[in-house]
Amino acid sequence: MDATTNGRPAHGVLDCTRPTRDTLCVRLGGRWTIHEELPSTAQVQSHLDVIPPVKRLVFDGQDITEWDSGLLTFLRKLGDLCAQGHIEIDYSGLPQGVQRLLRLATAVPEREGARRGHGRIFQQVTAVPEREGARRQAVRESVLVRVGKKTLAILEATQALLEFLGQAAIACGTLRRGRARFRRADFLLLLQETGAQALPIVSLISFLVGLILAFVGAMQLRQFGAQIYVANLVGLGMAREMGAMMTGIIMAGRTGAAFAAQLGSMTVNQEVDALITTGVSPMEFLVLPRLLALVLMAPLLCIYADLVGILGGAVVGVGVLDLGPRQYYQQTVGGLHLTDIIVGLVKGTVFGIVVALAGCLRGMQCARSAAAVGDAAMSAVVTAIVWIIVCDALLTILYDILGV
């Protein structure tokens, strides 16, 4: 008779029953650790080979008192047996910790040949012929095949984007209910990184953009003796378009790339997997505070960029066109309306959301290698800039329809 503790077996035991005609239930109990003599998968396989055939395998693990990697190894071997026999397997009857680790173990597909006992030299020798064969296969592919693969890749990328946006929306709903889990200290640090630390580069770029707008306008308006309207041109251009646009592009190259690199490094170091294993949502803990930081800071940076750009235009108007400071100020105030400022703020907020989503998306999609982190940062910048241009065009068309 097996030794028991409080009515439960002391070491790992299993028992197989058939609750239904095509279902096999495996009851596990006791201590399933590497230090114990554990049952073999052959005991379960003997029940899988009987007639009528088993189509579904379930578990009952309520009697498990202790477990470690010994149980996970047994379950992985049993999963391989079920995969060979096309048997559906259900892990819901096991402890929650076991289920999370099993999902984590199957999240990354096993590399082909990883279990082979060959040395490093053999792998290096066989690598070159495999690459050459892959190149020959790529050459033989027709144009239609390549177009089909590109189409499938675009569809998969679109599906991943929609899934990410859905998860971000769910995280925002959790925040609205006051149940989002992220550290407030991290959020305050992100506010500083995306806001105050971005002021120098935003100041420089916005000032130069204001100068350029004033010079371009002066070259044309001077022909008609209408230099005074340079103030209107710079004010409207910065408030409605260039302030938000340049701020968005700066944040894409600075903050979006940083978000992608940070989350990509965490993915490579398996920190994201650790959050999932402990039951913490990466969308709430990592993505949500970054999204909120840019949503709050982008409009403020947009207003600051507008003011610095108008100042740059004033330098040209006062220093080159011989306009008076008071005259330039009055012309700027008279040419700007509250609607123009709101239009720019809406664009700036949208661009901030786009930059945050692009950076976090590419960071979460990062592959598990050091080179992939750089690729994720580059992809985040490109994606953010493209999305910014598209959103700007759509908003401009919308404003024209609304008459604002």
N, C-alpha and C positions, 0 to 999 in steps of 0.2 A: 504493500500500500504506500502511496506517495505521502511524503511528509507534508503536513499542513500547518498553517499559521492562522489562528482565528478562523478556522473553517475554510481557509483558502490554501491552495497548493503553494509550497515554498519555492519550488523551481518552475521553470516554464513548461506548461503542458498545453495540449490542444485536443479538441474533440470535434469531429465532423458529423453533422446531421443534415438531413434533407427535409427542410420544412415544406417545400413544394416539389413538384415533379422535376423541374428544371433548375432548381436553386440549391446550392450547397452552402451551408452556414458553418463557418469555422469559429469555434469558441476558444479563446485564448485566456490563460490564467497564470497566476504566479509571477515569478521574477524572470523577465526576459532580458538578461544581461549577458555580456560576453564571458563572464566568469562562470556561468552556469552551463550545464549540458543541455542544449536546446534541442527540441524535436527537429526532424528533417522535413524538407518540403515533399519528400517521397511519400509521407503519410497522407498528405493532401492529394498528391497526384494519383494515388491509388483510388481515391474516391472520384477523381475527375474522369477516369478511364472507364467507368462503369456505364451500363445502359439502363435507362435512357440517358443520353448525354447531358452534361451540366452546361447551361447557358449563362448562368449568373452566379457569382461568388460574393458572399457577404461575410461580415465579421461581427463577432460579439466579444468585445474586449473589456467588459465591466469588471472582470475578476483579475485584471492585470494589476499587480501591486507595485512593480518596479520594472523599468525598461531603459534601454540605451540603444546604441548602434546595433546590438545583436538582433533586436526586434526589427529594426529598419532593414538590415541585410536580409532577414528571412522574408519580409514583405516584398522587397525588390525582386528576390528570386521567384517568389510566388507570382508576382506581377508578370515576369517574363514568361512563366509557364502559361498563364492565362492569355497573354498576347499571342503566343504560338497557337493556342487552341481556339482563338477568337472568342474568348469567354469574357463577358462583362464583369468587372470587378468594382465593388462598392466598399470604400473605406470609412463610411460614415459611422460605423459602429465602434471605431477605435477612438482612443483618447484624442483630444483636440491637438495636443502637441505633436503627436505622431502624424496626424493628418497634415499639419502645416509643414513639417519637415519632409513629408513625402511630396507635397506640392512643390517645395523648394528644390528637391532632388530631381524632379522631372521637368522643372522650368527650363533648364538648359539642356538641349539634346546632347547625347554622348557623341564624342568625336569618333569617327570611323577608325578602327584599329587601336583605340585607347586601351583595350584590355589585352592586347598582344604583348608578349614578353620579349619583344625585340629591343635591341639597344639603339642608342642614339645614332651610331654609324649607319645602321641599316636604314633608319628613317631618312638620313641625309642622302643616302645613295638612291633610294627609291623616289625621292621628292622630285628630282629633275624630270624623269620620264613621265610622271603624272602631270606635271605642269605642261610639258610639251604635248601630251595627249589632249589636255584641256584646250590648248591653243589650236590644235588641229581640228578639234570638234567645233570650236568657235568659228573657224574659217569656213567649215562646211555648212554652217547654219545659213539658211536662206533669209532674205529680207523679211519675208512674212513671219518667220519664226521670231526674229528679233523684235519686230513690231508687236507681236503677240506677247512676248515676255515683258516688253516695256509697258504695254497696256495693263498686264496683270500686276506689275510692280506699282503702277500709278493707282490702281484700284486698292491694292493692299495698303499703300500709304494713305489714301483717302479714308479707308476704314479705320486705320490706326489714329488718324487725326480726329475723326468723329468720336471715336471711343475716348480719346484723351479729353476732348471738349466736354463730353458727357460727364466724365469723372470730375473735371474741374467744376462743372455746374453743380454736381452733387455736393462737392466740398464746400462751395459757396452757400448752398442751402443749409449744410451742417453748421457753418459759421453763423448764419442768420438765426438759427435756433440756439446758438450759444454752446454748441457741443463740439466745436472743432478743437483738435488737440495739436497745438504747436507752442513752442516756447516764446514767451513775450520778449525775452532778452534777444533772441535771434531776430524777431520782427523789428525791434528798435535799431539793431545793428544794420539790418537791411535798409531801413529808412535813411540812416546816415550814409550808407554806401551809394544808394541810388539817388540821394538828394544832395546833401551838402558837398560830398566829395566829387560830384559831377559839375559843380559850379564853374571851376576854372576852364574846362574844355568847352562848356556851353557858352561861357562869356566870350572866349576867343573866337569861336566859330560864328556866333551870332553878330558880334561886332563887325567881323569881316564881311559877313553877308549883307549887313546894313550898308557898309561902305560900297560894296559892289552894286547894290540896287541903286544907291544915290548916284554913282558915277554913270551907270547905264542910262538912268532917267535923265541926268543932266545933259548927256550928249545929244539926246533928241529934243528935249524941251528948250534947250538954249537956242535952237534954231528959230523958235517962235517967240522968244522972249518970255517964256513961262517957267522960269527956273523955280519960282515959288512953289509950284506944284510938285516939286521933288519931295517935299514933306508929306503930301498926300500919298504919293506913290510908295514911299518907304513905310509909312504908317500902315496903310492898307495891306501892302505885301507881307509885312512881318506879322500883323495881327491875324490875317485870314489864312495865310499859307505858309510862308517861309519859317516863321517861328516854330510852329508845330512840326513841320517837315524836318527841319534841321535838328530839332530836339529828338525826334523819333529816330533819325538815322544815327545820331551820336549815341543814343541809348542802346541802339541795336549793336553797334560796334563795341561799346564799352560794357554795358550791363548784360545784354543778351548773351554775349559770348562768355561772360563770367558765370552766368547762371548755368549755361550748358557745360562749361568746364567743371564747375563744382559738382553738379549732379552726375556728370559722366564719371568723375573720379570716385564718387560714392558708389556708383554702379559697379565700376571695376573692382573696388575694394569690398564688394558684397555688403556694404552698409545698408543699401536699400532692401536687400533680401533679409537682413537682420531685422529691419523695421517690420517687414511683412510677417516674419516668423513670430515676433513678439506681439502681433496684433495691432500695430500702429499703421495707419494709412499713410503711405508716402505722399499722396495728394494733399492731405491735410497738414502733415508735418513739414514737408519740403516745398511743395508747389504753392500752396495757399498763401503763406507769408510773403513770398516773392511777388506773387500777383498783386496782393494788397499794397505792398510797398510801391510798386510802379504805378498803380492806379492812383495813389495819393500824391506821389511826387511828380508825375508827368505833367499835370496841369500847372503846378507851381513853377516847374522848370520852363514850361511854355510861356507863362506870363513874364518870367525873368528874361527869357530869350527875346520876347517882343520888345521889352524896355531897352535891353542892350543893343538890339538891332536898330531901334529908333535913334539911340544915342550915336551909333556909328553913322547913320544917315545925317544926323545933325552936324557931325564933324565936317562932312563934305559940304553940307549946305551953308554952314557958317564960315568955314575956313576957305572953301574954294569958290563958292557961288556968291560970296559977300552978302548973305542974308543975315538979318539981325536975329539974335537968340530968341527974343520975345516974338518976333514975326514968325520964326520957324515953329515955335511952340504953339502959338495960336492957330497956325495953319494945320498942324498935326491934330490938335484937339478938335478943330472944326471938321476935319475930314474923317475922323474916326467916330463910330457909333458903338453903342453897347452890343448891338447884334454882331458886329464884326469881331469883337473880342470873344463873344460866346461861341461863334463859329470856330475860331481857332482853338478855344479850350476843349470843345467837343472833339475836334480832330486830335489834339494832343492826348486826351484821355484814351481815345481808341487806339492811338499808336502805342501808348504805354501798355495797354492790354495785349496788343499784338506782340510786342517785344518780349513781354514776360511769358506768354504762351509759347512762342517760338523757342526761346531759350530753354524753358523747362521741358518742352516736348523733345527736343534733340538731346538734352541731357539724359532724360529717362530712357530714350531709345538707344543710348550709346552701347556699343559692343564691349565685350570684356577684354580689352587690350589697351595698352598705353597709347598707341597710335590712334585708336578710335576716339580718344578724348579730344585730340586736336581736330579730327574730322567733325566731331559733334559741334565744337565751337565755331568752325568755319560754316557748317551747314546752318547753324542757328542765325548767324549774321546774314547769310544770303536769304534764308527763309523770311526773316523779319523785314528786310528791306523790300523784298518782293511784295509781301503782304501789306506793308506800309503804302507802297505805290498804288496797289489795287484798292485798298480802303480809301485812300485819298481821292482816287478817281470816282469811286462810287459815292462818296460823301459830296464831292463837288457837283456831281449830276443831281443828287438829291436836293442840295441847296438851291440849285438852279430851278428845279421843279417847284420847290416850296417858295421861291422868290425871295430868299434871304441872302 
